Amino acid sequence: MNLVAYVDGGSLGNPGPAGVGVVIEGAADGKITIAKWVGKQDNNVAEYLALVEALQKALALKARKLHVYSDSEVVVRQMLGDYNCRSPRLYSLHWICRKLARSLEFSISHIRREENREANRLAGTAARSRQANVQGIGSQLETAAVPA
């Protein structure tokens, strides 16, 4: 199975309440959307956590290929090896993403924020609502409140 994911992470303040948004296309049962509150984080941490979500979901779906679109130039360039990841707060997330990506035929591209509206909306909604919401895989819906 070949999947395409649009990912975004954001925080209300930097750091502040943060959320991730993921839209995955190409799954057998249709589009999957993920909106998850991830606590008090900065923007770059939230962006990496969105990528972690996409990678974990792709592996859970037993995907062979995953292409990710992200509007975070930092995450894209670090994952491509154009930038070194020197930040202590990002290093472990970067390492996790690289490790997960090795299990797939993985690629990643930068897109403008305007082309990533749905993932951006999901991330913003999650940051404001402090809830996790996963939709897709047929009509299955998972919602979990996350304590403040």
Secondary structure as UniProt FT lines:
FT   STRAND          2..11
FT   STRAND          16..25
FT   TURN            28..29
FT   STRAND          32..41
FT   HELIX           43..60
FT   TURN            61..62
FT   STRAND          65..70
FT   HELIX           73..80
FT   HELIX           88..101
FT   TURN            102..103
FT   STRAND          105..110
FT   HELIX           113..116
FT   HELIX           117..129
FT   STRAND          131..135
FT   TURN            138..139
FT   STRAND          141..145
//
